[in-house]
Amino acid sequence: MSYQVSDTQVRDFQRDGYLLVPDLYNAQEMDLLLQVAKSDMEKTENVGGPVDADGRVSKLWLTSDTDRDDIYNAVCHGRRLVDAMERLMEDEVYLYHYKMMVKEPRVGGAWEWHQDYGYWYNNGCLYPDMASCMIAVDRAYEENGCLQVLRGSHKLGRIEHGKTGTQTGADRERVELAQNHLEHVYCEMAPGSALFFHANLLHASAPNDSPDPRWALICCYNTRHNPCQDRPGHPSYRPLEKWDDDRVLALGRHHLEQLAGE
Ligand SMILES: O=C(O)CCC(=O)C(=O)O
């Protein structure tokens, strides 16, 4: 499957700071991704996350394995995603990191309002010319804590960030000011849809109060022209190899076959 971003979508992204693309991945691909991720999560000790203001953990599983032949990398390196990202960011991009966001039914915590560049600024990234793509593995809707954004907030510039619980969030007064003027959008997503969003877009998500899980893969990219310090898990420029999109299914199936043989 290939995907081409239209001129209108580029304009929408530049105006709103985000773009929702339905069905970028098909049901089979998301089903494989979920099966692999669930089995991996059982084995990894690396699942944790910051605590929100009410003491609930917002689990995430961050990885800097950006070269391994696996289904996560097949998504992050896949032309359908990378070509779209390059068109939206108007430059070559490279993979900064990726993470699986695991919001379990009834217990998954909130994410405070923040800009990703509020964090990445501290990695010496010179410009906010970075973006992420959130891929809905499960259906995401208001009650299970879908992503919320303030439309157009990527144009506000970088806002000061400080601690809320153990999370880092944007200055509350500034967020309130923005909320008085900008549209608050709940980005409800069907599995396989993708939300591209700019690193200065204010976003948040509520706790998961529903009986349904809300897993999502977030792939983060920097542009080639944007110098960043080289840190573990947050690298400076290194060319991104683009992979054919059919590797998502191929590597996902391979992984499950291996698991079945274990
Ligand atoms: O998964 C979520 O709901 C929010 C994640 C997020 O805001 C982030 O990773 O920057």
The ligand as an SDF file (V2000), in Angstrom:
LIG
                    3D

 10  9  0  0  0  0  0  0  0  0999 V2000
   -0.5510    8.5940   24.5910 O   0  0  0  0  0  0  0  0  0  0  0  0
   -1.0540    9.6610   24.9230 C   0  0  0  0  0  0  0  0  0  0  0  0
   -2.2220    9.7610   25.2250 O   0  0  0  0  0  0  0  0  0  0  0  0
   -0.2500   10.9400   24.9410 C   0  0  0  0  0  0  0  0  0  0  0  0
    1.1520   10.7550   24.5340 C   0  0  0  0  0  0  0  0  0  0  0  0
    1.9000   12.0210   24.4280 C   0  0  0  0  0  0  0  0  0  0  0  0
    1.3860   13.0580   24.6610 O   0  0  0  0  0  0  0  0  0  0  0  0
    3.2890   12.0290   24.0080 C   0  0  0  0  0  0  0  0  0  0  0  0
    3.8880   10.9630   23.8820 O   0  0  0  0  0  0  0  0  0  0  0  0
    3.8230   13.1190   23.7960 O   0  0  0  0  0  0  0  0  0  0  0  0
  1  2  2  0
  2  3  1  0
  2  4  1  0
  4  5  1  0
  5  6  1  0
  6  7  2  0
  6  8  1  0
  8  9  2  0
  8 10  1  0
M  END
$$$$
